Amino acid sequence: MRKVEVSGIEMKLKKGAKISIDSMIFIYFFEVDERYIKNVDILFDQIESGKIKAVTSVISLSETLSSSKLEQQKEKLMVFENFFYKTPYLETLDVSRDIAVEVAALRRKNKYLRLPDAVQIATGIISGADFFVTNDVRLEKLSIKGIKVVLITEIEDGNFVKVRIS
């Protein structure tokens, strides 16, 4: 067992656990962002192998396909879009009525929560995810019932470490 900071706890992902993924994680993956690719690869390896299940909002598709870099690489548009709908154990959800109602509740309780972030988190909550994986430190500081916000930098060997205790 590895040591963890006093302020944190190691969270082992059980087989079949469900996570919700923020848009930036996909962007890091597709752009092979050297700062985060090791952690992102670990995450997607676990998803694609079926060890964990993942969900994201259709907003992730929009944000990923909005990159100005893709203007010069249009062949990647379909590849990226297919990733969201053809990757095993990854579900991309449209914004349903239940998600919209949860978004409103989240924003009432967290007045600085931006709409896209609220949609992402609500998608995770409504779909029964245990964790919301992001790289937005502002979101990590929120107290949200029903889901734990975890930074991508907190993934080590396929487990979350230094997860804040709410």
C-alpha positions in Angstrom: 0.0 0.0 0.0 1.5 3.4 -1.0 1.5 6.3 1.4 -0.9 9.1 0.9 -1.1 12.7 2.3 -2.8 13.2 5.6 -5.4 15.3 3.8 -6.3 12.6 1.3 -7.3 9.0 0.9 -6.6 6.4 -1.7 -9.6 5.4 -3.6 -9.3 2.1 -5.4 -11.5 1.8 -8.5 -13.5 -1.4 -8.2 -14.0 -3.4 -11.3 -17.2 -2.1 -12.9 -17.0 1.3 -11.2 -18.4 4.2 -13.2 -16.7 7.5 -13.8 -17.8 10.7 -15.6 -15.3 12.5 -17.7 -14.9 16.2 -18.4 -14.2 17.5 -21.9 -10.6 18.5 -21.2 -9.6 14.9 -20.5 -10.6 14.0 -24.1 -8.8 17.0 -25.5 -5.6 15.9 -23.6 -6.0 12.4 -25.0 -6.6 13.5 -28.6 -3.8 16.2 -28.6 -1.4 13.9 -26.7 -0.8 16.6 -24.2 2.6 15.7 -22.6 1.6 17.1 -19.2 -1.2 14.7 -18.7 -1.0 11.9 -21.3 0.4 9.3 -18.9 -2.6 9.7 -16.5 -5.1 10.0 -19.4 -3.7 6.8 -21.0 -4.1 5.0 -17.8 -7.7 6.1 -17.5 -8.6 5.2 -21.1 -6.8 1.9 -20.9 -9.0 1.0 -17.9 -12.2 2.1 -19.8 -11.4 0.3 -23.0 -10.5 -2.9 -21.2 -13.8 -2.8 -19.3 -12.3 -2.5 -15.9 -14.3 0.7 -15.4 -17.2 2.2 -17.2 -17.4 5.9 -18.3 -19.9 8.4 -19.2 -19.6 11.9 -20.6 -22.0 14.6 -21.9 -22.4 15.3 -25.6 -20.8 18.7 -24.6 -17.5 16.8 -24.6 -18.0 16.0 -28.3 -18.8 19.7 -29.1 -15.8 21.0 -27.1 -13.4 18.5 -28.6 -14.5 19.1 -32.2 -14.3 22.9 -31.6 -10.5 23.0 -31.6 -9.2 25.4 -34.2 -6.4 22.9 -34.9 -9.0 20.7 -36.6 -9.5 23.2 -39.3 -6.2 21.9 -40.8 -6.9 18.3 -39.9 -10.5 17.7 -41.0 -9.9 14.0 -41.4 -9.7 13.8 -37.6 -13.2 15.1 -37.1 -14.9 11.8 -37.8 -12.2 9.8 -35.9 -12.8 11.9 -32.8 -16.6 11.7 -33.2 -16.5 8.0 -33.6 -14.4 7.7 -30.4 -17.3 9.1 -28.4 -19.8 6.6 -29.7 -17.8 3.5 -30.5 -15.4 3.2 -27.6 -16.3 0.2 -25.5 -17.6 1.1 -22.0 -17.8 4.8 -22.8 -21.3 6.3 -23.1 -21.9 9.7 -24.5 -25.3 11.1 -23.3 -27.5 13.8 -24.7 -28.9 16.4 -22.3 -32.1 14.9 -21.0 -34.8 16.5 -18.9 -33.5 14.8 -15.8 -30.0 16.1 -16.5 -31.4 19.6 -17.1 -33.2 19.6 -13.8 -30.1 18.4 -12.0 -28.1 21.2 -13.8 -30.5 23.8 -12.3 -30.2 22.3 -8.8 -26.4 22.3 -9.0 -26.3 25.9 -10.2 -28.7 27.1 -7.5 -26.3 25.6 -4.9 -23.1 26.7 -6.6 -23.7 30.2 -8.0 -20.3 30.3 -9.8 -20.7 27.0 -11.5 -20.6 27.5 -15.3 -23.4 25.9 -17.4 -21.1 23.5 -19.3 -19.5 22.3 -16.1 -22.9 21.9 -14.5 -24.1 19.8 -17.5 -21.0 17.6 -17.2 -21.4 17.0 -13.5 -25.2 16.5 -13.7 -24.6 13.9 -16.5 -22.4 12.0 -14.1 -24.8 12.2 -11.2 -27.8 11.1 -13.2 -26.0 8.2 -14.8 -24.8 7.0 -11.4 -21.1 7.7 -11.7 -19.0 7.6 -8.6 -16.3 10.1 -9.7 -16.2 13.1 -12.1 -12.7 13.3 -13.6 -11.5 16.8 -14.6 -8.5 19.0 -14.5 -10.4 22.1 -13.3 -9.3 22.9 -9.7 -12.3 25.2 -9.2 -14.6 22.2 -9.6 -12.6 20.1 -7.1 -13.3 22.7 -4.4 -17.1 22.4 -4.8 -19.1 20.3 -2.4 -21.4 18.2 -4.6 -23.6 15.4 -3.2 -23.7 12.2 -5.2 -20.3 12.4 -7.0 -16.7 13.0 -6.0 -14.7 15.4 -8.2 -11.2 14.1 -8.9 -8.4 15.8 -10.9 -6.7 13.8 -13.7 -3.4 14.5 -11.9 -4.6 12.4 -9.0 -4.6 9.1 -11.0 -1.7 6.8 -10.2 -1.5 3.2 -11.3 -5.2 3.2 -12.2 -6.3 4.4 -8.8 -7.2 7.8 -7.5 -4.9 9.2 -4.8 -5.1 12.3 -2.8 -8.9 12.5 -3.1 -10.3 15.2 -0.9 -12.6 13.9 1.9 -15.9 15.8 1.8 
